[in-house]
Amino acid sequence: MTPAPAPAPHAIGIDTGATTLREADHLLRALVAELGLPDGVFGCTHLVRDGRPRVALSLAAAEEPVLRAARDRLREQGHEVRDGAWDAVGRAVRYPGADALTGTLTVAELLARSAIDRVTVLGTPGEPAPDTPLVTRDHVRPQWQDGRLVLAAMPAAGGTLVPFEDPDPTPCCADH
């Protein structure tokens, strides 16, 4: 297993006014593509609860000049940009290896292919065995915990795991 990189030391926070995770994910991916950011850049979402609930974004990179140009372009587009991430527990949407996490992988493959440091399973005290299959549903959103990128998973049919976050959640009150 290849050790995952440490969180990038330089970060900017972007307030786009997004109100849902889905909207924020879409905006983050679009901004990363538009800005032509390199593969090593981390892109996260952050729930902001300061009287105007919303989902803010952050971009983090090892090299500050990468973000300097992005900061300027984002401000030119009218986004509120600040130095630093919104908090230390961002939900990673863009991270090294994220695009390689499709289909069904073992926990060991997931860790080797991406910047994810560890996998936890809801309701269990330890980490899953390296050969445990994980059905990614092509939607793997780990979170920063104590400076490590951690994927929360849950048990699924046939002894497999799935990421805790569902790619197609049922909206609240959908049946009313």
Accessible surface in RSA format (square Angstrom, percent):
REM  Atomic radii and reference values for relative SASA: ProtOr
REM  Chains: A
REM  Algorithm: Lee & Richards
REM  Probe-radius: 1.40
REM  Slices: 20
REM RES _ NUM      All-atoms   Total-Side   Main-Chain    Non-polar    All polar
REM                ABS   REL    ABS   REL    ABS   REL    ABS   REL    ABS   REL
RES MET A   1   162.32  84.1  85.15  56.4  77.18 183.8  81.41  69.2  80.91 107.2
RES THR A   2    90.60  64.4  82.43  83.6   8.17  19.5  55.17  74.1  35.43  53.6
RES PRO A   3   118.40  86.3  96.06  87.6  22.34  81.2 106.43  87.9  11.96  74.4
RES ALA A   4    22.25  20.5   0.72   1.1  21.54  49.0   2.67   3.8  19.58  51.9
RES PRO A   5    67.50  49.2  53.89  49.1  13.60  49.4  65.48  54.1   2.02  12.5
RES ALA A   6    79.39  73.0  57.98  89.5  21.41  48.7  64.91  91.4  14.48  38.4
RES PRO A   7    54.45  39.7  43.37  39.5  11.08  40.3  43.37  35.8  11.08  68.9
RES ALA A   8    17.01  15.6   2.47   3.8  14.53  33.1   5.35   7.5  11.66  30.9
RES PRO A   9   101.89  74.3  62.64  57.1  39.25 142.7  73.12  60.4  28.77 178.8
RES HIS A  10    67.20  36.7  64.02  44.5   3.18   8.1  39.15  40.3  28.05  32.6
RES ALA A  11    24.80  22.8  13.07  20.2  11.73  26.7  13.07  18.4  11.73  31.1
RES ILE A  12     0.08   0.0   0.08   0.1   0.00   0.0   0.08   0.1   0.00   0.0
RES GLY A  13     0.06   0.1   0.00   N/A   0.06   0.1   0.00   0.0   0.06   0.1
RES ILE A  14     0.08   0.0   0.08   0.1   0.00   0.0   0.08   0.1   0.00   0.0
RES ASP A  15    10.91   7.6   3.78   3.8   7.13  16.9   2.72   6.4   8.19   8.2
RES THR A  16    31.40  22.3   0.69   0.7  30.71  73.2   4.12   5.5  27.28  41.2
RES GLY A  17    33.64  41.5   0.00   N/A  33.64  41.5  18.29  50.2  15.35  34.4
RES ALA A  18     0.33   0.3   0.00   0.0   0.33   0.8   0.20   0.3   0.14   0.4
RES THR A  19    93.66  66.6  72.11  73.1  21.55  51.4  53.06  71.3  40.60  61.4
RES THR A  20    72.22  51.4  67.42  68.3   4.80  11.4  67.13  90.2   5.09   7.7
RES LEU A  21    62.18  34.6  57.64  41.2   4.54  11.4  57.64  40.5   4.54  12.2
RES ARG A  22   148.02  62.1 139.58  71.2   8.44  20.1  78.45 107.2  69.56  42.2
RES GLU A  23    74.57  42.8  66.60  50.4   7.97  19.0  34.24  66.2  40.33  32.9
RES ALA A  24     0.00   0.0   0.00   0.0   0.00   0.0   0.00   0.0   0.00   0.0
RES ASP A  25    12.73   8.9  12.73  12.7   0.00   0.0   8.91  21.0   3.81   3.8
RES HIS A  26   129.32  70.7 125.08  86.9   4.24  10.8  80.30  82.8  49.01  57.0
RES LEU A  27    48.19  26.8  48.19  34.5   0.00   0.0  48.19  33.8   0.00   0.0
RES LEU A  28     0.22   0.1   0.22   0.2   0.00   0.0   0.22   0.2   0.00   0.0
RES ARG A  29   113.99  47.9 106.63  54.4   7.36  17.5  49.46  67.6  64.53  39.1
RES ALA A  30    45.67  42.0  35.02  54.0  10.66  24.2  42.91  60.4   2.77   7.3
RES LEU A  31     9.03   5.0   9.03   6.5   0.00   0.0   9.03   6.3   0.00   0.0
RES VAL A  32     5.43   3.6   4.77   4.3   0.65   1.6   4.77   4.1   0.65   1.8
RES ALA A  33    78.73  72.4  51.49  79.5  27.25  62.0  61.80  87.0  16.93  44.8
RES GLU A  34    91.37  52.5  64.41  48.7  26.96  64.2  39.26  75.9  52.11  42.5
RES LEU A  35    19.14  10.7   1.35   1.0  17.79  44.7   1.90   1.3  17.24  46.4
RES GLY A  36    61.30  75.6   0.00   N/A  61.30  75.6  34.11  93.6  27.19  60.9
RES LEU A  37    19.07  10.6   6.56   4.7  12.51  31.5   6.61   4.6  12.46  33.5
RES PRO A  38    70.04  51.0  58.63  53.4  11.41  41.5  70.04  57.8   0.00   0.0
RES ASP A  39   118.31  82.9 112.09 111.6   6.22  14.7  35.74  84.1  82.57  82.3
RES GLY A  40    44.98  55.5   0.00   N/A  44.98  55.5  32.15  88.2  12.83  28.7
RES VAL A  41     1.46   1.0   1.46   1.3   0.00   0.0   1.46   1.3   0.00   0.0
RES PHE A  42     8.14   4.1   7.27   4.5   0.87   2.3   7.27   4.4   0.87   2.5
RES GLY A  43     0.00   0.0   0.00   N/A   0.00   0.0   0.00   0.0   0.00   0.0
RES CYS A  44     5.43   4.1   5.34   6.0   0.09   0.2   0.05   0.1   5.38   5.8
RES THR A  45     2.64   1.9   0.88   0.9   1.75   4.2   0.13   0.2   2.51   3.8
RES HIS A  46     7.32   4.0   2.55   1.8   4.77  12.2   7.22   7.4   0.10   0.1
RES LEU A  47    89.51  49.9  73.84  52.8  15.67  39.4  73.84  51.9  15.67  42.2
RES VAL A  48    14.49   9.5  10.64   9.6   3.85   9.3  13.69  11.9   0.79   2.2
RES ARG A  49   181.71  76.3 145.61  74.2  36.10  85.9  63.56  86.9 118.15  71.6
RES ASP A  50    91.88  64.4  57.00  56.7  34.88  82.5  42.77 100.7  49.11  49.0
RES GLY A  51    80.03  98.7   0.00   N/A  80.03  98.7  41.51 113.9  38.52  86.3
RES ARG A  52   127.17  53.4 124.91  63.7   2.26   5.4  72.94  99.7  54.24  32.9
RES PRO A  53    98.94  72.1  86.62  79.0  12.32  44.8  86.97  71.8  11.97  74.4
RES ARG A  54    17.64   7.4  10.82   5.5   6.82  16.2   4.71   6.4  12.93   7.8
RES VAL A  55     5.02   3.3   5.02   4.5   0.00   0.0   5.02   4.4   0.00   0.0
RES ALA A  56     0.00   0.0   0.00   0.0   0.00   0.0   0.00   0.0   0.00   0.0
RES LEU A  57     0.00   0.0   0.00   0.0   0.00   0.0   0.00   0.0   0.00   0.0
RES SER A  58     4.86   4.1   4.86   6.5   0.00   0.0   0.08   0.2   4.78   6.7
RES LEU A  59     0.18   0.1   0.18   0.1   0.00   0.0   0.18   0.1   0.00   0.0
RES ALA A  60    15.46  14.2  15.35  23.7   0.11   0.3  15.35  21.6   0.11   0.3
RES ALA A  61     4.36   4.0   4.08   6.3   0.28   0.6   4.36   6.1   0.00   0.0
RES ALA A  62    68.36  62.9  53.15  82.0  15.21  34.6  53.15  74.9  15.21  40.3
RES GLU A  63   110.14  63.2 107.79  81.5   2.35   5.6  36.35  70.3  73.79  60.2
RES GLU A  64    45.91  26.4  44.35  33.5   1.57   3.7  31.64  61.2  14.27  11.7
RES PRO A  65    75.39  54.9  67.50  61.5   7.90  28.7  68.25  56.4   7.14  44.4
RES VAL A  66    41.77  27.5  31.01  28.1  10.77  25.9  39.19  34.0   2.59   7.0
RES LEU A  67     0.88   0.5   0.88   0.6   0.00   0.0   0.88   0.6   0.00   0.0
RES ARG A  68   121.10  50.8 121.10  61.7   0.00   0.0  44.61  61.0  76.49  46.4
RES ALA A  69    59.84  55.0  53.25  82.2   6.59  15.0  59.11  83.2   0.73   1.9
RES ALA A  70     2.95   2.7   0.11   0.2   2.84   6.5   2.07   2.9   0.88   2.3
RES ARG A  71    34.29  14.4  34.29  17.5   0.00   0.0   7.40  10.1  26.89  16.3
RES ASP A  72    71.75  50.3  68.49  68.2   3.25   7.7  20.88  49.1  50.87  50.7
RES ARG A  73    97.72  41.0  97.54  49.7   0.18   0.4  36.58  50.0  61.14  37.1
RES LEU A  74     0.00   0.0   0.00   0.0   0.00   0.0   0.00   0.0   0.00   0.0
RES ARG A  75   118.44  49.7 102.97  52.5  15.47  36.8  44.14  60.3  74.30  45.0
RES GLU A  76   144.90  83.2 104.18  78.8  40.72  97.0  51.22  99.1  93.68  76.5
RES GLN A  77    79.53  44.5  43.06  31.5  36.47  86.8  39.41  83.9  40.12  30.4
RES GLY A  78    68.42  84.4   0.00   N/A  68.42  84.4  35.41  97.2  33.00  73.9
RES HIS A  79    42.02  23.0  34.24  23.8   7.78  19.9  22.79  23.5  19.24  22.4
RES GLU A  80   103.13  59.2  91.99  69.6  11.14  26.5  45.56  88.1  57.57  47.0
RES VAL A  81    12.49   8.2   0.00   0.0  12.49  30.1   0.00   0.0  12.49  33.9
RES ARG A  82    92.84  39.0  89.33  45.5   3.51   8.4  36.63  50.1  56.21  34.1
RES ASP A  83   108.13  75.7  85.80  85.4  22.34  52.8  35.72  84.1  72.41  72.2
RES GLY A  84    28.68  35.4   0.00   N/A  28.68  35.4  27.10  74.4   1.59   3.6
RES ALA A  85    38.85  35.7  21.34  32.9  17.52  39.8  21.34  30.0  17.52  46.4
RES TRP A  86    42.50  17.1  20.04   9.7  22.46  52.7  20.04  10.7  22.46  36.4
RES ASP A  87    58.74  41.1  41.12  40.9  17.62  41.7  38.44  90.5  20.30  20.2
RES ALA A  88    86.93  79.9  64.15  99.0  22.79  51.8  76.15 107.2  10.79  28.6
RES VAL A  89    79.85  52.5  77.20  69.9   2.64   6.4  77.20  67.1   2.64   7.2
RES GLY A  90     1.37   1.7   0.00   N/A   1.37   1.7   0.74   2.0   0.63   1.4
RES ARG A  91    19.39   8.1  18.96   9.7   0.43   1.0  17.91  24.5   1.48   0.9
RES ALA A  92     0.00   0.0   0.00   0.0   0.00   0.0   0.00   0.0   0.00   0.0
RES VAL A  93     2.18   1.4   0.10   0.1   2.08   5.0   0.10   0.1   2.08   5.6
RES ARG A  94    52.40  22.0  51.25  26.1   1.16   2.8  22.19  30.3  30.21  18.3
RES TYR A  95     4.64   2.2   0.55   0.3   4.09  10.6   0.00   0.0   4.64   5.7
RES PRO A  96    34.65  25.3  31.49  28.7   3.16  11.5  34.65  28.6   0.00   0.0
RES GLY A  97    27.50  33.9   0.00   N/A  27.50  33.9  14.09  38.7  13.41  30.0
RES ALA A  98    20.99  19.3   9.38  14.5  11.61  26.4   9.50  13.4  11.48  30.4
RES ASP A  99   126.05  88.3 103.27 102.8  22.78  53.9  43.68 102.8  82.37  82.1
RES ALA A 100    45.75  42.1  32.11  49.6  13.64  31.0  42.03  59.2   3.72   9.8
RES LEU A 101     3.72   2.1   0.32   0.2   3.40   8.5   0.32   0.2   3.40   9.1
RES THR A 102    74.40  52.9  69.00  70.0   5.39  12.9  39.91  53.6  34.49  52.1
RES GLY A 103    41.53  51.2   0.00   N/A  41.53  51.2  40.43 110.9   1.10   2.5
RES THR A 104    81.44  57.9  53.51  54.3  27.92  66.5  35.69  47.9  45.75  69.2
RES LEU A 105    10.14   5.6   8.24   5.9   1.90   4.8  10.14   7.1   0.00   0.0
RES THR A 106    40.68  28.9  40.42  41.0   0.26   0.6  37.59  50.5   3.09   4.7
RES VAL A 107     5.32   3.5   5.32   4.8   0.00   0.0   5.32   4.6   0.00   0.0
RES ALA A 108    37.39  34.4  35.25  54.4   2.14   4.9  36.09  50.8   1.31   3.5
RES GLU A 109    68.50  39.3  65.25  49.4   3.26   7.8  24.26  46.9  44.25  36.1
RES LEU A 110     0.00   0.0   0.00   0.0   0.00   0.0   0.00   0.0   0.00   0.0
RES LEU A 111    13.58   7.6  12.67   9.1   0.91   2.3  12.67   8.9   0.91   2.4
RES ALA A 112    53.62  49.3  32.95  50.9  20.66  47.0  33.12  46.6  20.49  54.3
RES ARG A 113   110.99  46.6  90.90  46.3  20.09  47.8  32.37  44.2  78.62  47.6
RES SER A 114    12.05  10.2   0.00   0.0  12.05  27.8   4.92  10.5   7.13  10.0
RES ALA A 115     1.66   1.5   0.26   0.4   1.40   3.2   0.80   1.1   0.86   2.3
RES ILE A 116     2.12   1.2   0.00   0.0   2.12   5.1   0.00   0.0   2.12   5.7
RES ASP A 117    33.59  23.5  18.15  18.1  15.44  36.5   4.63  10.9  28.96  28.9
RES ARG A 118    65.93  27.7  65.74  33.5   0.19   0.4   4.47   6.1  61.46  37.3
RES VAL A 119     1.44   0.9   0.29   0.3   1.15   2.8   0.29   0.3   1.15   3.1
RES THR A 120    33.99  24.2  33.89  34.4   0.10   0.2  25.54  34.3   8.45  12.8
RES VAL A 121    12.80   8.4   8.46   7.7   4.34  10.5   8.76   7.6   4.04  11.0
RES LEU A 122    80.87  45.0  70.77  50.6  10.11  25.4  74.62  52.4   6.25  16.8
RES GLY A 123    87.12 107.4   0.00   N/A  87.12 107.4  44.53 122.2  42.59  95.4
RES THR A 124    68.53  48.7  48.53  49.2  20.00  47.7  49.35  66.3  19.18  29.0
RES PRO A 125   150.27 109.5 104.47  95.2  45.80 166.5 116.20  95.9  34.06 211.7
RES GLY A 126    44.19  54.5   0.00   N/A  44.19  54.5  37.29 102.3   6.90  15.5
RES GLU A 127   104.33  59.9  75.20  56.9  29.13  69.4  25.76  49.8  78.58  64.2
RES PRO A 128    24.79  18.1   4.65   4.2  20.15  73.2  15.56  12.8   9.24  57.4
RES ALA A 129    53.18  48.9  40.00  61.7  13.18  30.0  46.78  65.9   6.40  17.0
RES PRO A 130    85.93  62.6  84.77  77.3   1.16   4.2  85.92  70.9   0.01   0.1
RES ASP A 131   109.23  76.5  96.03  95.6  13.20  31.2  40.65  95.7  68.58  68.4
RES THR A 132    25.08  17.8  21.24  21.5   3.84   9.1  14.80  19.9  10.28  15.5
RES PRO A 133    48.92  35.7  48.92  44.6   0.00   0.0  48.92  40.4   0.00   0.0
RES LEU A 134     0.00   0.0   0.00   0.0   0.00   0.0   0.00   0.0   0.00   0.0
RES VAL A 135    50.36  33.1  50.36  45.6   0.00   0.0  50.36  43.8   0.00   0.0
RES THR A 136     0.00   0.0   0.00   0.0   0.00   0.0   0.00   0.0   0.00   0.0
RES ARG A 137    78.75  33.1  51.90  26.5  26.85  63.9  49.68  67.9  29.08  17.6
RES ASP A 138    98.41  68.9  70.36  70.0  28.06  66.3  24.91  58.6  73.50  73.3
RES HIS A 139    21.87  12.0  21.31  14.8   0.56   1.4  12.78  13.2   9.09  10.6
RES VAL A 140     6.74   4.4   2.62   2.4   4.12   9.9   2.62   2.3   4.12  11.2
RES ARG A 141    27.86  11.7  16.09   8.2  11.78  28.0   0.00   0.0  27.86  16.9
RES PRO A 142     0.49   0.4   0.00   0.0   0.49   1.8   0.49   0.4   0.00   0.0
RES GLN A 143    76.97  43.0  76.47  55.9   0.51   1.2  11.38  24.2  65.59  49.7
RES TRP A 144    23.48   9.4  23.33  11.3   0.15   0.4  16.67   8.9   6.81  11.0
RES GLN A 145    78.39  43.8  74.26  54.3   4.13   9.8  25.99  55.3  52.40  39.7
RES ASP A 146   148.64 104.1 108.77 108.3  39.87  94.3  42.10  99.1 106.54 106.3
RES GLY A 147    39.73  49.0   0.00   N/A  39.73  49.0  24.88  68.3  14.85  33.3
RES ARG A 148   108.45  45.5 108.45  55.3   0.00   0.0  41.95  57.3  66.50  40.3
RES LEU A 149     0.09   0.1   0.09   0.1   0.00   0.0   0.09   0.1   0.00   0.0
RES VAL A 150     3.09   2.0   1.12   1.0   1.97   4.7   1.12   1.0   1.97   5.3
RES LEU A 151     2.46   1.4   2.46   1.8   0.00   0.0   2.46   1.7   0.00   0.0
RES ALA A 152    31.65  29.1  27.78  42.9   3.87   8.8  27.78  39.1   3.87  10.3
RES ALA A 153     0.00   0.0   0.00   0.0   0.00   0.0   0.00   0.0   0.00   0.0
RES MET A 154    59.84  31.0  59.84  39.6   0.00   0.0  40.70  34.6  19.14  25.4
RES PRO A 155    88.44  64.5  69.66  63.5  18.78  68.2  69.91  57.7  18.53 115.2
RES ALA A 156    37.63  34.6  14.89  23.0  22.73  51.7  27.49  38.7  10.14  26.9
RES ALA A 157    92.53  85.1  68.75 106.1  23.78  54.1  81.25 114.4  11.29  29.9
RES GLY A 158    80.34  99.1   0.00   N/A  80.34  99.1  44.54 122.2  35.81  80.2
RES GLY A 159    61.23  75.5   0.00   N/A  61.23  75.5  40.93 112.3  20.30  45.5
RES THR A 160    25.86  18.4  24.38  24.7   1.49   3.5  21.31  28.6   4.55   6.9
RES LEU A 161    11.08   6.2  11.08   7.9   0.00   0.0  11.08   7.8   0.00   0.0
RES VAL A 162    15.56  10.2  15.56  14.1   0.00   0.0  15.56  13.5   0.00   0.0
RES PRO A 163     0.64   0.5   0.64   0.6   0.00   0.0   0.64   0.5   0.00   0.0
RES PHE A 164   111.67  55.9 105.24  65.2   6.43  16.7 105.24  63.8   6.43  18.4
RES GLU A 165    43.63  25.0  37.95  28.7   5.68  13.5  27.56  53.3  16.07  13.1
RES ASP A 166    62.91  44.1  56.56  56.3   6.35  15.0  14.59  34.3  48.32  48.2
RES PRO A 167    32.19  23.5  21.93  20.0  10.26  37.3  22.13  18.3  10.06  62.5
RES ASP A 168   103.14  72.2  88.04  87.6  15.10  35.7  31.06  73.1  72.08  71.9
RES PRO A 169    83.72  61.0  68.64  62.6  15.08  54.8  71.31  58.9  12.41  77.2
RES THR A 170   112.18  79.8  85.25  86.4  26.93  64.2  53.41  71.7  58.77  88.8
RES PRO A 171    95.63  69.7  82.20  74.9  13.43  48.8  93.44  77.1   2.19  13.6
RES CYS A 172   116.85  88.4  83.70  93.4  33.15  77.9  48.08 121.8  68.77  74.2
RES CYS A 173    75.39  57.0  56.51  63.0  18.88  44.4  19.51  49.4  55.88  60.3
RES ALA A 174    63.18  58.1  21.84  33.7  41.34  94.1  32.27  45.4  30.91  81.9
RES ASP A 175   132.35  92.7  92.60  92.2  39.75  94.0  49.91 117.5  82.44  82.2
RES HIS A 176   176.17  96.3 106.22  73.8  69.96 179.0 100.83 103.9  75.35  87.7
END  Absolute sums over single chains surface
CHAIN  1 A     9194.2       6806.4       2387.8       5304.5       3889.7
END  Absolute sums over all chains
TOTAL          9194.2       6806.4       2387.8       5304.5       3889.7
